Amino acid sequence: MTDRPKIIAMVQLPPPMHGAAKMNQFAIEALAKDFDLHVIEMRFVRTLSDVNRFSLRKVGLGLWLLIRLTWALPQANALYICFAPTGFAYYRDCLYMLMARMFRVTAVLHLHGRGLPNMRRSKWSALFQKLVFKNQTVILLGESLCSEIDGLNCKSAIIRNCLNDEDFRTLPIKPWTPHDPVRLLWLSNLFHAKGIETLLAACAILRGRDIVFTLNIAGAAGDVNDVDLDLMLGRYQVKTATNCLGPVSESQKRVVFEEADLFIFPSHYANEAQPLVVLEAMAANVPVITSDIATLPEFVRDGETGQLCSPKDPEGLANAIIEAINSPDETTRMRDAAYLMCQEDFSNAQFASRLTGLFRSILRQN
């Protein structure tokens, strides 16, 4: 028995590994230190390729989790849920929220993606969303995501993602100097919307401008499998310059970061919020070139902590890579500024303090 407040956490945990699942792991570790935590794991997919696919198995599992939630709610002081902003999962999570409201249990929704405005386009869907969110607390990853909850009568708190202490390398003493050929890195689960084809098209442009490079592609298959990737490499004629590493462990990730000159992440994912891998690259002292979408411009400040490009713009991306190569002093300055910014704003301790502080504040008011 414990006198600590009881919190139910409904979260997705690895595997499969992706940014939201990793952040959920950080969240439950932080909450478990201060509260009596009851975890209801939402493991709806076995592989990344299943993420956006509807199945009867998911429906059955969703109903089973609803039963478990209903059983746990009478003893709970709060519900913490990694809330899906779009698709079938959105309606599933709305149902969980309404069940918490029925039991008068306050809820905290952690948004790791975008898409809520698209789910309230009609009059009735807007009214439904307002009912679900009314008087609840939403955790946003950055100021630029405040439009997600426009018009909803809910509270909000901004808590950024975080990094493990082990993600930080020692700030290098030597200035940044690219290898010859320059080493480019793609590290993300392989989805079209994450911009892998934009990068390959940019690499074709680099080849046409006589820029010699090697490209390491690391990550598990999503809606791009090994065959798809091989076809794209052939289409853009960059196969001989590319190493396909597949999924990498945490220790292997450290190695690929150490070997990289530039980290390239030209995502155009509609639900992108705050990709953790970009922060990991910054903490590993790898200069970053990425898209100017979602919260990315809040911490990849163009020309200060990295370079930003328009999504789906291979020409602009190629130009940014060339600029980084030809301006090593500027690239060094951005690399070092990004590292220090990550230490200051994205530490695990800061994340844990803000999350537990938010729950203490909410529970004192109830």
Beta strands, then each sheet from edge to edge (+ up, - down):
strand 1: 6-11
strand 2: 36-41
strand 3: 78-83
strand 4: 106-111
strand 5: 137-140
strand 6: 155-158
strand 7: 182-187
strand 8: 213-218
strand 9: 242-246
strand 10: 262-265
strand 11: 288-291
strand 12: 307-309
sheet 1: 2+ 1+ 3+ 4+ 5+ 6+
sheet 2: 9+ 8+ 7+ 10+ 11+ 12+
end
